[in-house]
Structures are given as C-alpha cells and as structure tokens.
Amino acid sequence: MIHYTNFVMAGSLDEAYELNKKKSSVICGGFCWLRLQNRTIQTLIDLSGLGLEKIEETKEQFEIGCMATLRSLETHEGLNRWAGGAFADSVRHIVGTQFRNCATVGGSIYGRFGFSDVLTLFLALDAQVKLYKAGVMPLRDFLDRKEDGDILVSVLVRKGQARISYESMRNEAVDFPVLTAAVCERGDKTTVSIGARPARAAAVTVENGYFAENVADRKAAAEKLIESLLFGTNMRASAQYRKYLAGVLLMRCLDRIDRERSLERKGGNETWN
C-alpha cells in the first residue's frame, strides 16, 4: 500500500515537470502497479487532464499519448490494421479488461518493467519516445537513460510497410509472462525483441536474409540469435527453459510473418481480431 500527502491534478506539462523535479514526487499514470508498492509519496501527480490519452495517426506515424490505456492499444483499428493485430496480441492477456482500461502506455514504458509485453513490441517496432524536455529519442536509448524527472509525453511508431508478429508464454492465462517475443520485418531489416527474460526486453536487428525460408536453416539462425541474449531464473521459470522457449516463440513469430508474406503473394488479406 502507498501513502501520499498531496494529490495534484496537473494543469500543464510545465507544472507537472516542475513538481516532478522533487524526488518525493511521483507521476501516477494509470495507478495500477504503483498502488501495489509499499512506500510513502509526498506529492502524487495526475496527468489525466492534459489530453494525453489520444492515439493520433498521420501518413508517417502513430503518436500514442502517455495516458492512452492498454485497452486502447487492443481496440484501436488503425494500429491493429497496420500491425496485423500485433497490438491486440500483446495486451490481450494482461490481467483483464478492467485493468487494461486503467493501465497506461506511459506507465508501462517509463516503468521499464521486465515483464512488460508492451515494451517488447515497441522495441521490435523501433519506436521512439517524446520527452517533455529532452525531446524525441529512440526507445532503446531511453531505456538506458537514467531517470531525471523528465516526463514521457508520447510514443512514436513509424508507419510504412512492415510485417509484425507477437507471441508470449504464460503459466496461466492472466499471469505475468514467462517470456515474450516480437518480430518486425521492415525494408531490408528484421528486428527481434525478447522480453521477460526476466530482465526487460532486448532487441537485435539483422539483415532480412538472416532468417532463411528453409525451415531447418531458419531454426538454426534463430538459435544462433538467441545465443546472443542472456536469460535468468525466477519463480516462474529457469534460465534454461526461457532460452529454449525463446527459440520456440521466435520460430512462431517468423512462421506467422512467412504466412503473411505468402498471403500477400497470393493477393489475399489477413484480418485482425
């Protein structure tokens, strides 16, 4: 349980930034994971009045506000049509609909949680984040950045032709994932992201030819890529099992992309649900 002395509904990002400079202040986001902690907070800052819950689409990109909910990722038609349903796939097993109606994209990304399905997918998409003071930077750089009181305003996802797939493994339907995997094939590059290792997700980018069409060669390439990642043990799974599972989920992602490519050659369309 958390305890806080002051609750402030921020009237602007500038006000929120000034308040958040103090180490005793915390931005509450969707207040889903934060409330489960055992800590005392001087000032709790709410951004929900700043219109940051929108998902805006242009010809070049999607801009997903920090207060957009995980449920909005699940149901947004434009996002899921472009990504072949990958956004819906990445959040559908997170607790339940009521929870996803509260949990925010900003909270999931800023928290840098090792178990984050959302972080795994955004890394594969080579997403960028927009910070109030530091501006726009790659998500990969943001994850290595020390917390300095800056505010995550939105997440930017570049559009363009891409084939995207997402897979996860859970011991129970709504439990934390044992492992997550996402693949994005775009242009002449393919990015693989593996999360819940149980450390936070890590991404590797390779040339498209790295994964051969021949299944046996593709499996060998997947195993080689997995060797470059580290896996750990916790109450949900051992490092050895996670390493094996990474190969299985990666192959599922690659097979799904291969099926999508085959449909495109035949002129068919795969719908998302």
TORFIVO-536755 format. One line per 8 residues: number of its first residue (from 0); for each residue x, y, z of N, C-alpha, C. Coordinates in Angstrom, 1 decimal, decimal comma. Example, Ala and Ser with C-alpha at 12.3 -4.5 7.8 and 13.67 -1.06 7.14 Angstrom:
<sefis>
0> 13,2:-5,7:7,8:12,3:-4,5:7,8:13,2:-3,3:7,8  12,8:-2,2:7,1:13,7:-1,1:7,1:12,9:0,0:7,9 $
</sefis>
This chain:
<sefis>
0> 0,8:-1,2:0,0:0,0:0,0:0,0:0,9:1,3:0,0  0,5:2,3:-0,8:1,2:3,5:-0,8:0,4:4,6:0,0  1,2:5,5:0,5:0,6:6,7:1,3:1,2:7,9:0,6  0,3:8,9:0,4:0,8:10,2:-0,2:0,1:11,3:0,6  0,9:12,5:0,6:0,4:13,6:1,3:-0,4:14,6:0,5  0,1:14,8:-0,8:-0,6:15,8:-1,7:-1,0:15,1:-3,0  -2,1:15,4:-3,5:-2,5:14,9:-4,8:-2,8:16,2:-5,7  -2,1:16,2:-6,9:-2,2:17,4:-7,7:-2,6:16,9:-9,1 $
8> -3,7:17,5:-9,6:-4,1:17,3:-11,0:-3,5:18,4:-11,8  -2,4:18,0:-12,5:-1,6:19,0:-13,2:-2,4:19,8:-14,3  -2,2:21,1:-14,3:-2,9:21,9:-15,3:-2,1:22,0:-16,6  -0,8:21,7:-16,6:0,0:21,8:-17,8:1,2:20,8:-17,6  1,9:20,5:-18,7:3,1:19,7:-18,6:4,2:20,5:-17,9  4,2:21,8:-18,0:5,2:22,6:-17,3:5,0:22,5:-15,8  3,8:22,6:-15,4:3,5:22,4:-13,9:3,9:21,0:-13,4  3,6:20,0:-14,2:3,9:18,6:-13,8:5,4:18,4:-13,8 $
16> 6,1:19,0:-14,7:7,6:18,9:-14,7:8,2:19,5:-13,5  7,7:20,7:-13,2:8,3:21,4:-12,0:8,0:20,6:-10,7  6,8:20,1:-10,6:6,5:19,3:-9,4:7,3:18,0:-9,4  7,6:17,4:-10,5:8,2:16,1:-10,6:9,7:16,2:-10,4  10,3:17,4:-10,4:11,7:17,6:-10,1:12,1:17,1:-8,7  11,1:17,2:-7,8:11,4:16,7:-6,4:11,4:15,2:-6,4  12,4:14,6:-5,7:12,5:13,2:-5,6:11,3:12,6:-4,8  10,6:13,4:-4,0:9,5:12,9:-3,2:8,2:13,0:-4,0 $
24> 8,3:13,4:-5,3:7,1:13,4:-6,2:7,0:12,3:-7,2  5,9:11,8:-7,5:5,7:10,7:-8,4:4,5:11,0:-9,4  4,7:10,7:-10,7:3,5:10,7:-11,6:2,8:9,4:-11,5  1,5:9,5:-11,3:0,8:8,2:-11,0:0,4:7,4:-12,2  0,4:7,9:-13,4:0,0:7,2:-14,6:-1,4:6,6:-14,4  -1,6:5,3:-14,7:-2,9:4,6:-14,5:-3,1:4,1:-13,1  -2,1:4,3:-12,3:-2,2:3,9:-10,8:-2,5:2,4:-10,6  -2,0:1,6:-11,5:-2,3:0,1:-11,4:-1,2:-0,6:-10,7 $
32> 0,1:-0,4:-11,1:1,2:-1,0:-10,4:1,7:-0,2:-9,2  1,6:1,1:-9,3:2,1:2,0:-8,3:1,4:1,7:-6,9  0,1:1,5:-7,0:-0,6:1,4:-5,8:-0,3:0,1:-5,0  0,4:-0,9:-5,7:0,7:-2,1:-5,1:2,0:-2,0:-4,3  2,7:-0,9:-4,5:4,0:-0,7:-3,8:3,8:-0,4:-2,3  4,8:-0,5:-1,5:4,8:-0,2:-0,1:5,8:1,0:0,1  5,2:2,2:-0,1:6,1:3,4:0,0:5,3:4,6:0,4  6,0:5,7:0,8:5,3:7,0:1,1:5,7:8,0:0,1 $
40> 4,8:8,7:-0,5:5,0:9,7:-1,5:4,5:11,1:-1,0  5,3:12,1:-1,2:4,9:13,4:-0,8:3,8:14,0:-1,7  4,1:14,0:-3,0:3,2:14,6:-4,0:2,9:13,6:-5,1  1,7:13,2:-5,3:1,2:12,4:-6,4:0,7:13,2:-7,5  1,2:13,1:-8,7:0,9:14,0:-9,9:0,1:13,2:-10,9  -1,1:13,8:-11,2:-2,0:13,2:-12,2:-2,0:14,0:-13,5  -1,7:13,3:-14,6:-1,7:13,9:-16,0:-3,0:13,8:-16,8  -4,0:13,2:-16,1:-5,2:12,8:-16,9:-6,0:13,9:-17,4 $
48> -5,7:15,2:-17,0:-6,5:16,3:-17,5:-5,8:17,1:-18,7  -4,7:16,5:-19,2:-3,9:17,2:-20,2:-4,1:16,7:-21,6  -5,1:15,8:-21,8:-5,4:15,4:-23,2:-4,4:14,5:-23,8  -3,7:13,7:-22,9:-2,6:12,9:-23,4:-3,0:11,4:-23,6  -4,3:11,2:-23,7:-4,8:9,8:-23,8:-5,1:9,5:-25,3  -4,8:10,4:-26,2:-5,2:10,2:-27,6:-4,1:9,3:-28,4  -4,6:8,6:-29,4:-3,8:7,9:-30,3:-4,0:8,6:-31,7  -3,0:9,3:-32,2:-3,2:10,1:-33,4:-2,4:9,5:-34,5 $
56> -3,1:9,4:-35,7:-2,5:8,8:-36,9:-2,3:9,8:-38,0  -1,1:9,8:-38,6:-0,8:10,6:-39,8:-0,3:9,6:-40,8  0,1:10,2:-42,0:0,6:9,3:-43,1:1,9:8,7:-42,7  2,7:9,4:-41,8:4,0:8,9:-41,5:4,1:8,1:-40,2  3,2:8,3:-39,2:3,4:7,6:-37,9:2,1:7,6:-37,1  2,2:6,8:-36,0:1,2:6,9:-35,0:1,9:7,6:-33,8  1,1:8,5:-33,1:1,6:9,1:-31,9:0,7:8,7:-30,8  1,2:7,9:-29,8:0,4:7,3:-28,8:0,7:8,1:-27,5 $
64> -0,3:8,8:-27,0:-0,1:9,6:-25,8:0,2:8,7:-24,6  0,9:9,3:-23,6:1,4:8,6:-22,4:0,2:8,1:-21,6  -1,0:8,7:-21,7:-2,1:8,3:-20,9:-3,1:7,5:-21,6  -2,7:7,1:-22,9:-3,5:6,1:-23,6:-3,5:4,8:-22,9  -4,6:4,1:-22,8:-4,7:2,9:-22,0:-4,3:1,7:-22,8  -3,9:0,6:-22,2:-3,6:-0,6:-22,9:-4,8:-1,1:-23,6  -6,0:-0,9:-23,1:-7,2:-1,3:-23,8:-7,3:-0,5:-25,1  -6,9:0,7:-25,2:-7,0:1,5:-26,4:-6,0:0,9:-27,5 $
72> -4,9:0,3:-27,0:-4,0:-0,4:-28,0:-4,6:-1,6:-28,5  -5,4:-2,3:-27,7:-6,1:-3,5:-28,0:-7,2:-3,3:-29,1  -7,8:-2,2:-29,0:-9,0:-2,0:-29,8:-8,8:-1,0:-30,9  -7,7:-0,3:-31,0:-7,5:0,8:-32,0:-7,4:0,1:-33,4  -8,4:0,5:-34,2:-8,5:-0,2:-35,5:-7,3:0,2:-36,4  -6,9:1,4:-36,5:-5,7:1,8:-37,3:-4,4:1,1:-36,9  -4,1:1,1:-35,6:-2,9:0,5:-35,2:-2,9:-1,0:-35,5  -4,0:-1,7:-35,2:-4,0:-3,1:-35,4:-4,1:-3,5:-36,9 $
80> -4,8:-2,7:-37,7:-4,8:-3,0:-39,1:-3,4:-2,9:-39,7  -2,6:-1,8:-39,3:-1,3:-1,7:-39,8:-0,3:-2,8:-39,3  -0,5:-3,2:-38,0:0,4:-4,1:-37,4:-0,1:-5,6:-37,4  -1,2:-5,8:-38,2:-1,7:-7,2:-38,3:-2,2:-7,7:-37,0  -2,7:-6,9:-36,1:-3,3:-7,3:-34,9:-2,3:-7,5:-33,8  -1,0:-7,1:-34,0:0,1:-7,4:-33,0:-0,2:-6,6:-31,7  -0,7:-5,4:-31,8:-1,0:-4,7:-30,6:-2,0:-5,4:-29,7  -3,1:-5,8:-30,3:-4,1:-6,6:-29,6:-3,5:-7,9:-29,0 $
88> -2,6:-8,6:-29,8:-2,0:-9,8:-29,3:-1,1:-9,5:-28,1  -0,5:-8,3:-28,0:0,5:-8,0:-27,0:-0,1:-7,7:-25,6  -1,4:-7,3:-25,6:-2,0:-6,9:-24,4:-3,2:-7,7:-23,9  -3,7:-8,6:-24,8:-5,0:-9,3:-24,5:-4,9:-10,2:-23,3  -3,7:-10,6:-22,8:-3,6:-11,5:-21,7:-3,1:-10,7:-20,4  -3,1:-9,4:-20,5:-2,7:-8,6:-19,3:-3,9:-8,5:-18,3  -3,9:-9,3:-17,3:-4,9:-9,3:-16,2:-6,3:-9,4:-16,8  -7,0:-8,3:-17,0:-8,4:-8,3:-17,5:-8,7:-7,0:-18,1 $
96> -9,9:-6,9:-18,7:-10,3:-5,7:-19,4:-10,4:-4,5:-18,5  -10,9:-4,7:-17,3:-11,0:-3,6:-16,4:-9,6:-3,0:-16,1  -8,6:-3,9:-15,9:-7,2:-3,4:-15,6:-6,7:-2,7:-16,8  -6,9:-3,3:-18,0:-6,4:-2,6:-19,3:-7,0:-1,3:-19,6  -8,2:-1,1:-19,0:-8,9:0,2:-19,2:-8,3:1,3:-18,3  -7,4:0,9:-17,3:-6,8:1,8:-16,4:-5,3:1,9:-16,7  -4,6:0,8:-16,9:-3,1:0,8:-17,1:-2,8:1,6:-18,4  -1,7:2,4:-18,3:-1,4:3,3:-19,4:-0,1:2,9:-20,1 $
104> 0,0:3,4:-21,4:1,2:3,1:-22,2:2,4:3,8:-21,5  2,2:5,0:-21,1:3,3:5,7:-20,5:3,9:5,0:-19,2  2,9:4,5:-18,4:3,4:3,8:-17,2:4,1:2,5:-17,5  3,7:1,8:-18,6:4,3:0,6:-19,0:5,7:0,8:-19,5  5,9:1,9:-20,3:7,2:2,2:-20,9:8,1:2,9:-19,9  7,6:3,9:-19,2:8,5:4,6:-18,2:9,0:3,7:-17,1  8,1:2,7:-16,7:8,5:1,8:-15,7:9,6:0,8:-16,0  9,8:0,6:-17,3:10,9:-0,3:-17,8:10,8:-1,7:-17,2 $
112> 9,5:-2,1:-17,0:9,3:-3,4:-16,4:9,9:-4,6:-17,2  10,5:-5,5:-16,5:11,0:-6,7:-17,2:9,9:-7,5:-17,8  8,7:-7,5:-17,2:7,6:-8,4:-17,6:6,7:-7,7:-18,6  7,1:-6,5:-19,1:6,2:-5,7:-20,0:6,0:-6,3:-21,4  4,8:-6,8:-21,7:4,5:-7,2:-23,1:4,6:-6,0:-24,0  4,1:-4,8:-23,6:4,1:-3,6:-24,4:5,5:-3,2:-24,8  6,4:-3,2:-23,9:7,8:-2,8:-24,1:8,4:-3,7:-25,2  8,2:-5,0:-25,1:8,7:-6,0:-26,1:8,3:-5,6:-27,5 $
120> 7,0:-5,3:-27,7:6,5:-5,0:-29,0:7,1:-3,7:-29,5  7,0:-2,6:-28,7:7,5:-1,3:-29,1:9,0:-1,4:-29,5  9,8:-2,2:-28,8:11,2:-2,3:-29,1:11,4:-2,9:-30,5  10,6:-3,9:-30,8:10,7:-4,6:-32,1:10,3:-3,6:-33,2  9,4:-2,7:-32,9:8,9:-1,7:-33,9:9,9:-0,5:-34,1  11,0:-0,5:-33,3:12,0:0,6:-33,3:11,3:1,9:-33,0  10,4:1,9:-32,0:9,7:3,1:-31,6:10,6:4,2:-31,0  10,1:5,4:-31,0:10,7:6,5:-30,4:9,8:7,0:-29,2 $
128> 10,4:7,7:-28,3:9,6:8,3:-27,2:9,8:9,8:-27,3  8,8:10,6:-26,9:8,9:12,0:-26,9:8,9:12,4:-25,4  9,9:13,1:-24,9:10,0:13,5:-23,6:9,8:15,1:-23,5  9,3:15,5:-22,4:8,9:17,0:-22,4:10,1:17,9:-22,5  11,2:17,6:-21,9:12,4:18,4:-22,0:13,4:17,9:-23,0  13,7:16,6:-23,0:14,8:16,1:-23,8:14,3:15,9:-25,3  13,0:15,9:-25,5:12,6:15,8:-26,9:12,5:14,3:-27,4  12,6:14,1:-28,7:12,4:12,8:-29,2:13,7:12,0:-29,3 $
136> 13,6:10,7:-28,9:14,8:9,8:-28,9:14,3:8,4:-29,1  15,2:7,5:-29,6:14,9:6,1:-29,8:14,5:5,5:-28,4  13,6:4,6:-28,4:13,2:3,9:-27,2:14,4:3,1:-26,6  15,2:2,6:-27,5:16,4:1,8:-27,0:17,3:2,8:-26,1  17,5:4,0:-26,6:18,3:5,0:-25,8:17,6:5,3:-24,5  16,3:5,5:-24,6:15,5:5,9:-23,4:15,7:4,8:-22,3  15,7:3,6:-22,7:15,8:2,5:-21,7:17,1:2,5:-20,9  18,1:3,1:-21,5:19,5:3,2:-20,9:19,7:4,5:-20,2 $
144> 18,7:5,4:-20,3:18,8:6,7:-19,7:18,4:6,7:-18,2  19,2:7,4:-17,4:18,9:7,5:-16,0:17,6:8,3:-15,8  16,8:8,0:-14,8:15,6:8,8:-14,5:16,1:10,2:-14,0  15,5:11,2:-14,6:15,9:12,6:-14,2:14,7:13,5:-14,0  13,6:12,9:-13,9:12,4:13,8:-13,6:11,7:14,3:-14,9  12,3:14,0:-16,0:11,6:14,4:-17,3:10,3:13,5:-17,4  9,4:14,0:-18,3:8,1:13,4:-18,4:8,0:12,8:-19,8  7,6:11,5:-19,8:7,3:10,8:-21,1:5,9:11,3:-21,6 $
152> 5,9:12,0:-22,7:4,7:12,6:-23,3:4,0:11,6:-24,2  4,7:10,9:-25,1:4,1:10,0:-26,1:5,1:9,1:-26,6  4,6:8,0:-27,3:5,4:7,1:-28,0:5,1:7,2:-29,5  6,1:7,2:-30,3:6,0:7,4:-31,8:6,4:6,1:-32,5  5,5:5,7:-33,4:5,7:4,5:-34,1:5,6:4,8:-35,6  6,8:4,7:-36,3:6,8:5,0:-37,7:6,0:4,0:-38,5  5,3:4,5:-39,5:4,5:3,6:-40,4:5,3:3,1:-41,5  4,7:2,7:-42,6:5,3:2,1:-43,7:5,1:0,6:-43,7 $
160> 5,4:0,0:-44,9:5,1:-1,4:-45,0:6,0:-2,2:-44,0  5,3:-3,1:-43,2:6,0:-3,9:-42,3:5,2:-5,2:-42,0  5,9:-6,2:-41,6:5,3:-7,5:-41,2:5,6:-7,7:-39,8  4,6:-7,8:-38,9:4,9:-7,8:-37,5:4,1:-9,0:-36,8  4,8:-9,6:-35,8:4,1:-10,7:-35,1:4,6:-10,6:-33,6  3,7:-11,1:-32,8:3,9:-11,1:-31,3:3,5:-12,4:-30,7  4,3:-13,0:-29,8:4,0:-14,2:-29,1:4,4:-14,1:-27,6  3,7:-14,7:-26,8:4,1:-14,8:-25,3:3,7:-16,1:-24,8 $
168> 4,4:-16,5:-23,7:4,1:-17,7:-22,9:3,8:-17,4:-21,5  2,7:-17,9:-21,0:2,3:-17,7:-19,6:2,0:-19,0:-19,0  2,3:-19,2:-17,7:1,9:-20,4:-17,0:0,4:-20,4:-16,8  -0,2:-19,2:-16,6:-1,7:-19,1:-16,5:-2,1:-18,0:-17,4  -3,4:-18,0:-17,8:-3,8:-17,0:-18,8:-3,5:-15,6:-18,5  -3,7:-15,1:-17,3:-3,6:-13,7:-17,0:-2,4:-13,5:-16,0  -1,5:-14,4:-15,9:-0,3:-14,3:-15,1:0,8:-13,4:-15,9  1,8:-13,0:-15,1:2,9:-12,4:-15,8:3,5:-13,3:-16,8 $
176> 4,1:-12,8:-17,9:4,6:-13,7:-18,9:5,9:-14,4:-18,5  6,1:-15,7:-18,9:7,3:-16,4:-18,7:8,4:-15,8:-19,7  7,9:-15,5:-20,9:8,7:-15,0:-21,9:7,9:-14,3:-23,0  8,4:-13,3:-23,6:7,7:-12,6:-24,7:8,6:-12,5:-25,9  8,0:-12,4:-27,1:8,8:-12,3:-28,3:8,0:-11,5:-29,3  8,7:-10,6:-30,0:8,1:-9,8:-31,1:9,1:-9,7:-32,3  8,6:-9,7:-33,5:9,4:-9,6:-34,7:8,8:-8,6:-35,6  9,6:-7,7:-36,2:9,2:-6,7:-37,2:10,1:-6,8:-38,4 $
184> 9,5:-7,1:-39,5:10,3:-7,2:-40,8:9,9:-5,9:-41,6  10,9:-5,1:-41,8:10,6:-3,8:-42,4:11,8:-3,5:-43,4  11,5:-3,2:-44,6:12,6:-2,9:-45,6:13,5:-4,1:-45,7  14,8:-3,8:-45,5:15,8:-4,9:-45,6:16,3:-5,3:-44,2  15,6:-5,0:-43,2:16,0:-5,3:-41,8:14,9:-6,0:-41,1  15,3:-6,9:-40,2:14,3:-7,6:-39,3:14,8:-7,4:-37,9  13,9:-6,9:-37,0:14,2:-6,7:-35,6:13,5:-7,7:-34,7  14,2:-8,3:-33,9:13,7:-9,3:-32,9:13,8:-8,8:-31,5 $
192> 12,7:-8,8:-30,8:12,7:-8,4:-29,4:12,3:-9,5:-28,5  13,1:-9,8:-27,5:12,7:-10,9:-26,5:12,6:-10,2:-25,1  11,5:-10,4:-24,4:11,3:-9,8:-23,1:11,0:-10,8:-22,1  10,8:-10,3:-20,8:10,6:-11,2:-19,7:11,6:-12,3:-19,5  12,9:-11,9:-19,6:14,0:-12,9:-19,7:14,5:-13,4:-18,3  14,1:-12,9:-17,1:13,1:-12,0:-16,7:13,5:-10,5:-16,7  14,7:-10,2:-17,2:15,0:-8,8:-17,4:14,2:-8,2:-18,5  14,3:-6,8:-18,6:13,4:-6,1:-19,6:13,9:-6,5:-21,0 $
200> 13,0:-6,3:-21,9:13,2:-6,7:-23,3:14,5:-6,2:-23,9  15,1:-7,0:-24,8:16,3:-6,6:-25,5:16,0:-6,9:-27,0  16,5:-6,0:-27,9:16,2:-6,1:-29,3:17,5:-6,4:-30,1  17,4:-7,2:-31,1:18,5:-7,4:-32,0:18,0:-7,2:-33,4  18,8:-6,5:-34,3:18,4:-6,2:-35,6:19,4:-6,9:-36,6  18,8:-7,6:-37,6:19,6:-8,4:-38,5:19,1:-8,1:-39,9  19,9:-8,5:-40,9:19,5:-8,3:-42,3:18,4:-9,3:-42,6  17,5:-9,0:-43,5:16,4:-9,9:-43,8:16,8:-11,3:-44,2 $
208> 17,9:-11,4:-44,9:18,4:-12,7:-45,3:18,9:-13,6:-44,2  19,0:-13,0:-43,0:19,5:-13,8:-41,9:18,6:-15,0:-41,6  17,3:-14,9:-41,7:16,4:-16,0:-41,5:16,0:-16,6:-42,8  16,5:-17,7:-43,2:16,3:-18,3:-44,5:14,8:-18,8:-44,5  14,3:-19,0:-45,8:13,0:-19,6:-46,0:12,9:-21,0:-45,6  14,0:-21,7:-45,8:14,1:-23,1:-45,4:13,9:-23,3:-43,9  13,0:-24,1:-43,5:12,6:-24,2:-42,0:13,8:-24,6:-41,2  14,6:-25,6:-41,6:15,7:-26,0:-40,8:16,8:-24,9:-40,7 $
216> 17,1:-24,2:-41,8:18,1:-23,1:-41,7:17,5:-22,0:-40,9  16,2:-21,7:-41,0:15,6:-20,6:-40,2:15,8:-21,0:-38,7  15,5:-22,2:-38,3:15,6:-22,6:-36,9:17,1:-22,4:-36,4  18,0:-22,8:-37,3:19,4:-22,7:-36,9:19,8:-21,2:-36,7  19,3:-20,3:-37,5:19,6:-18,9:-37,4:18,9:-18,3:-36,2  17,7:-18,8:-35,9:17,0:-18,3:-34,7:17,8:-18,7:-33,4  18,3:-20,0:-33,4:19,0:-20,5:-32,2:20,3:-19,7:-32,1  21,0:-19,3:-33,2:22,2:-18,5:-33,1:21,9:-17,1:-32,5 $
224> 20,8:-16,5:-32,9:20,4:-15,2:-32,4:20,2:-15,3:-30,9  19,4:-16,3:-30,5:19,1:-16,5:-29,1:20,4:-16,6:-28,2  21,4:-17,2:-28,8:22,7:-17,3:-28,0:23,3:-16,0:-27,6  22,9:-14,9:-28,3:23,5:-13,6:-28,0:22,8:-12,9:-26,8  21,7:-13,5:-26,3:20,9:-12,9:-25,2:21,1:-13,7:-23,9  20,9:-13,0:-22,8:21,1:-13,6:-21,5:19,7:-13,8:-20,9  19,6:-14,9:-20,2:18,3:-15,3:-19,6:18,6:-15,6:-18,1  17,6:-15,3:-17,3:17,7:-15,6:-15,9:16,6:-16,5:-15,3 $
232> 16,8:-16,8:-14,1:15,8:-17,7:-13,4:15,1:-16,9:-12,3  13,8:-17,2:-12,2:13,0:-16,7:-11,1:11,9:-17,7:-10,8  10,9:-17,4:-10,0:9,9:-18,3:-9,6:9,1:-18,9:-10,7  9,0:-18,2:-11,9:8,2:-18,7:-13,0:8,9:-19,6:-13,9  10,2:-19,5:-14,0:10,9:-20,4:-15,0:12,4:-20,3:-14,8  13,1:-21,3:-15,2:14,6:-21,3:-15,2:15,2:-20,6:-16,4  16,4:-20,2:-16,3:17,1:-19,6:-17,4:17,1:-20,6:-18,6  17,4:-21,8:-18,3:17,5:-22,8:-19,4:16,2:-23,0:-20,1 $
240> 15,1:-23,0:-19,4:13,8:-23,1:-20,0:13,4:-21,9:-20,8  13,8:-20,7:-20,3:13,5:-19,5:-21,0:14,3:-19,5:-22,4  15,5:-19,9:-22,3:16,3:-19,9:-23,5:15,7:-20,8:-24,6  15,2:-22,0:-24,2:14,6:-22,9:-25,1:13,3:-22,3:-25,6  12,5:-21,7:-24,7:11,2:-21,1:-25,1:11,4:-20,0:-26,0  12,5:-19,2:-25,9:12,8:-18,1:-26,8:12,9:-18,6:-28,2  13,5:-19,7:-28,4:13,6:-20,3:-29,8:12,3:-20,7:-30,3  11,4:-21,2:-29,5:10,1:-21,7:-29,9:9,2:-20,5:-30,3 $
248> 9,2:-19,4:-29,4:8,4:-18,2:-29,7:8,9:-17,5:-30,9  10,2:-17,4:-31,1:10,8:-16,7:-32,2:10,4:-17,4:-33,5  10,4:-18,7:-33,5:10,0:-19,5:-34,7:8,5:-19,3:-35,0  7,7:-19,2:-34,0:6,3:-18,9:-34,2:6,1:-17,6:-34,9  6,8:-16,6:-34,4:6,7:-15,2:-35,0:7,2:-15,3:-36,4  8,3:-15,9:-36,7:8,8:-16,0:-38,1:7,9:-16,7:-39,0  7,3:-17,8:-38,5:6,3:-18,6:-39,3:5,1:-17,8:-39,6  4,6:-17,0:-38,6:3,5:-16,1:-38,9:3,8:-15,1:-39,9 $
256> 4,9:-14,5:-39,9:5,3:-13,5:-40,9:5,5:-14,2:-42,2  6,0:-15,4:-42,3:6,1:-16,1:-43,5:4,7:-16,4:-44,1  3,7:-16,7:-43,3:2,4:-16,9:-43,8:1,8:-15,6:-44,4  2,1:-14,5:-43,7:1,6:-13,2:-44,1:2,2:-12,9:-45,5  3,5:-13,2:-45,6:4,2:-12,9:-46,9:3,5:-13,8:-48,0  3,2:-15,0:-47,7:2,6:-15,9:-48,7:1,2:-15,4:-49,1  0,4:-14,8:-48,1:-0,9:-14,3:-48,5:-0,7:-13,1:-49,4  0,3:-12,2:-49,1:0,5:-11,1:-49,9:0,8:-11,5:-51,4 $
264> 1,6:-12,5:-51,5:1,9:-13,0:-52,9:0,7:-13,5:-53,6  -0,3:-14,1:-52,9:-1,5:-14,6:-53,5:-2,6:-13,5:-53,6  -2,2:-12,3:-53,1:-3,2:-11,2:-53,2:-4,3:-11,3:-52,1  -4,1:-12,1:-51,1:-5,1:-12,2:-50,0:-4,8:-11,2:-48,9  -5,8:-11,1:-48,0:-5,7:-10,1:-46,9:-6,0:-10,9:-45,6  -5,2:-10,7:-44,6:-5,4:-11,4:-43,3:-6,0:-10,3:-42,3  -7,2:-10,6:-41,8:-7,8:-9,6:-40,9:-7,3:-9,9:-39,5  -7,4:-8,8:-38,6:-7,1:-9,0:-37,2:-8,4:-9,1:-36,4 $
272> -8,3:-9,7:-35,2:-9,4:-9,7:-34,4:-9,0:-9,5:-32,9 $
</sefis>
